[in-house]
Each structure stands twice: as C-alpha cells, then as structure tokens.
Amino acid sequence: MLFKTEGIVLHVIRYRETSVIVKIFTELFGLQSYIVNGVRTSKAKAKKGNLLQPANILDLVVYHREEKNLQRISEFKPAYIYQHLYGNIVKNTTALFVVELLEKCLSEPESNPELFYFSKHVLEWMDQHAITALTNLPLYFTLRAAALQGFEIYGSYSTETAFLDLQEGAFVSDRTATLCMDEKESLYTYQLLRLYDMDKLSAIQIPKKIREELLNYYMDFLKLHISGFRDLRSPVVLKSILH
C-alpha cells in the first residue's frame, strides 16, 4: 500500500552495484530503512540520488508493510531546499550532529510525529539563521529530543535544588550522585530547558569549555536512559568549529 509522508534522511549506504539503502526518519512511520534501486547507474538517476543526502527533507511516496524491515520508495522529491546549510561547514556539521543523534536515539519503527516536526523545524531554522545563532543549538536539540522521547528532566533549578542528577533526571539538593552536574552547569541546563523560542538561544551566554562539558554530560544522560546508545562522531568536530 502506498503512503505519502515527509522524511528526514539520516544515513545512506551503498547496496550492490547500483542501489542504496537509506535510513529515513519519517513523519508517519518513524525510523524506516528503504532500498532505492538504480540511483547509481546513469547521470540522471545519480542526480536524483543526490537528494538522498543526510539532513535532506523529502516528500516521499512509500510502500509500507508492517512485517517488513526493509521498505521501498515509489517517489521522492525535496520538501525543503537548503540555501546555505551544505555550503557552510558550521551549519553542515551541526546538521550532521542532529541527524546522527536522531539515528542513535530512534528505534524502528516507532512513530514520533512531534519529534519529527521539531527536528524538521530545527534543520530549516539552522539553514535560515546566521552561524552565530547556532552555538547552543546542539545542547538545546539534545535536551528537547530526549524529552520528546520520554526522557524529560524534572524539577527546577533553585538554591535548594542546585544540582542536576543525570541518573534520576531531576534537580536535587546535593551533589552525591556519580553523574551529577555542578551548580553552574545545572543552571545553564535549566535555562535551556525553559527556552522554547529558538531565536533567543544566543541570549544564553555559555562559555565554550562549559558547552563542551554540558554536551558530554548530555551524552551520558542518553547512555543512561536509552538502551544501546553509542558515542557520536560529530561532537569532536563541533568542538573545533563552534566558538
């Protein structure tokens, strides 16, 4: 049966001589794997195959059968055409962080339209804004993506609860847990958690060293709460380009 859905390309691997297998986070079906035949044969098909690049947002017509692990695509075309994302190393690397995090967090084939719409909005917003606005985006995206998968951080930062316990996922009164942020790191995290207007992200001034520590903590948080979560490659590059 054919369905229309939007999707964000997460990962592409070559398959046999002329085909690819592409992982796509879809609006309707969550994370899905599709085989796309013949996109590595002629120049015309290869040009269309270039649409199957990580972070691309596509309009899809797909065959979907619940019992299958590998689905097929009938048609695909751009749902959004990036103007700046692929030509700018900061935007491109930040986008690759977004799609790598999604690939590691999502499990097939659970639908999560709220996370899909948020992720799509983040990628489009990233394309449209200056790179100076992207400094805190990896931190913000990680926290929101975790919350939209059910791993929300509870409580509030205050003088009485000034430490964020990652194991409990809550602000606590003392720093006795092994994975627990200090007061400054906890405060910055609370500010990010309370922010819902991405245009105000740059108003939270976080020193580069603390941003790096926070991202490491957030990765530890995901490892604690998402079974099988593995280290990402993109944060190493992010550290060198985000100032």
C-alpha positions in Angstrom: 0.0 0.0 0.0 1.3 3.5 -0.9 1.5 6.3 1.6 2.6 10.0 1.4 4.9 11.2 4.1 7.7 13.6 4.8 11.0 12.3 5.9 14.5 13.4 7.0 17.4 11.4 5.6 19.7 10.1 8.3 22.1 7.7 6.8 22.9 6.2 3.4 24.9 3.1 2.5 25.7 1.6 -0.9 23.9 -1.6 -1.7 25.2 -3.9 -4.5 26.3 -2.1 -7.7 23.6 0.4 -8.4 21.4 0.8 -5.3 21.4 2.3 -1.8 19.8 1.6 1.5 18.8 4.8 3.2 17.6 5.3 6.8 14.9 8.0 6.9 13.0 9.4 9.9 9.5 9.6 8.6 6.6 11.7 9.7 4.2 8.7 9.6 6.2 5.7 10.5 9.2 6.9 12.5 12.6 5.5 11.6 12.5 3.3 8.4 15.0 1.7 6.1 14.4 1.9 2.4 16.1 0.3 -0.6 16.3 2.6 -3.6 17.3 0.8 -6.8 19.2 2.2 -9.7 20.3 5.6 -8.4 23.9 4.8 -9.1 23.6 3.9 -12.8 23.0 6.9 -15.2 23.8 10.6 -14.6 20.1 11.4 -14.5 19.4 8.9 -11.8 22.6 9.7 -9.9 21.4 13.4 -9.8 18.2 12.4 -8.2 20.1 10.0 -5.9 21.9 13.1 -4.6 18.7 14.0 -2.9 19.3 11.1 -0.6 21.9 13.0 1.5 21.9 13.1 5.3 19.7 16.0 6.6 17.7 16.4 3.4 14.0 16.8 4.0 11.9 14.9 1.4 8.4 14.4 0.2 8.0 10.7 -0.1 5.6 8.2 -1.6 6.4 4.9 0.0 5.3 1.3 0.1 4.8 0.3 3.7 4.2 -3.2 5.1 4.4 -3.6 8.9 6.0 -7.0 8.7 8.9 -5.8 6.6 12.2 -4.4 7.9 13.2 -3.1 4.5 10.7 -0.9 2.7 10.6 0.6 -0.8 10.2 4.2 -2.1 8.0 4.9 -5.1 8.7 8.6 -5.4 10.8 11.2 -3.7 11.4 15.0 -4.1 12.6 17.8 -1.9 10.2 19.1 0.7 12.6 21.9 1.6 15.6 23.2 -0.4 18.5 24.3 1.7 20.0 27.7 0.7 23.1 27.7 3.0 23.3 24.5 5.0 25.5 22.4 2.7 27.8 25.3 1.8 28.8 26.3 5.3 30.9 24.0 7.5 29.4 25.1 10.8 25.8 24.6 9.6 26.6 21.4 7.8 28.4 19.9 10.8 25.7 21.0 13.2 23.1 19.4 10.9 25.1 16.2 10.8 25.1 16.2 14.6 21.3 16.5 14.5 20.8 13.5 12.1 23.5 11.4 13.9 21.8 11.9 17.2 18.4 11.0 15.7 19.8 7.8 14.2 21.3 6.8 17.5 18.2 7.7 19.6 15.4 6.3 17.4 14.3 2.7 17.3 12.5 1.2 14.4 9.6 1.6 13.7 8.1 3.8 16.4 6.2 6.8 15.1 7.0 10.1 16.8 5.5 13.0 14.8 6.2 15.6 17.5 9.9 14.8 17.4 9.8 14.7 13.6 8.2 18.2 13.3 10.7 19.6 15.9 13.7 18.1 14.0 12.4 19.4 10.7 11.9 22.9 12.2 15.5 22.9 13.7 17.1 22.0 10.3 15.1 24.7 8.5 15.8 27.2 11.2 19.5 26.4 11.0 19.6 27.0 7.3 17.9 30.4 7.7 19.9 31.9 10.6 23.5 33.1 11.0 26.1 30.7 12.3 26.4 32.9 15.5 22.9 31.7 16.4 24.0 28.0 16.3 26.4 28.0 19.3 23.9 26.5 21.8 21.9 24.5 19.2 23.4 21.1 19.8 22.7 21.4 23.6 19.2 22.6 23.0 18.4 19.9 20.4 19.7 17.1 22.6 17.6 18.1 25.6 14.4 18.6 23.6 14.9 15.4 21.5 15.4 13.5 24.8 12.2 15.0 26.3 10.2 14.2 23.2 11.2 10.6 23.5 10.0 10.4 27.1 13.3 11.2 28.8 12.4 14.5 30.3 14.4 16.2 33.1 12.1 17.0 36.0 12.1 19.7 38.7 13.5 23.2 38.8 16.8 24.8 39.5 16.9 26.8 42.8 19.2 27.4 45.7 17.6 24.4 47.3 17.9 22.2 44.2 21.1 23.4 42.5 22.4 20.1 41.1 21.2 18.1 38.2 21.3 14.3 38.9 21.6 12.6 35.5 20.7 9.2 36.8 17.4 10.5 38.3 16.8 13.0 35.6 16.0 15.7 38.2 17.3 18.7 40.1 18.4 17.7 43.6 19.6 19.3 46.8 23.1 17.8 47.0 25.8 16.5 44.6 26.3 13.0 45.9 25.5 11.0 42.7 28.3 9.9 40.4 26.8 11.7 37.4 25.7 15.0 38.8 26.4 18.5 37.4 27.7 21.3 39.4 25.6 24.5 40.1 26.8 26.4 37.1 26.2 23.6 34.7 22.8 22.8 36.2 21.8 26.5 35.9 22.7 26.6 32.2 20.8 23.4 31.6 17.7 24.8 33.3 17.9 27.9 31.2 18.0 25.8 28.1 15.1 23.6 29.3 12.9 26.6 29.8 13.6 28.1 26.4 11.0 27.4 23.7 11.9 30.3 21.3 14.9 29.3 19.3 15.5 32.9 18.3 16.5 33.5 21.9 19.1 30.7 22.0 22.1 33.1 21.6 20.9 35.1 24.6 22.2 32.3 26.9 25.9 33.0 27.1 27.7 29.8 27.9 31.5 29.7 27.8 32.9 27.3 25.2 34.6 25.0 27.8 31.3 24.6 29.7 29.4 23.9 26.5 31.7 21.0 25.8 31.3 19.7 29.3 27.5 20.0 29.0 27.4 18.1 25.7 29.4 15.3 27.3 27.0 15.2 30.3 24.0 15.1 27.9 25.5 12.2 26.0 26.0 10.4 29.4 22.3 11.1 30.2 21.3 9.5 26.9 23.5 6.5 27.6 21.8 6.0 31.0 18.3 6.1 29.6 18.4 4.8 26.0 19.4 1.2 25.6 22.2 0.7 23.2 23.0 4.4 22.8 26.6 4.7 21.4 29.1 7.6 21.2 28.6 10.1 18.4 31.4 11.1 16.0 30.2 14.6 15.2 30.8 16.3 18.7 34.5 16.0 18.1 34.2 18.2 15.0 31.7 20.5 16.7 34.2 21.3 19.4 36.7 22.6 16.8 34.3 24.8 14.9 31.9 26.3 17.5 33.4 29.1 19.4 
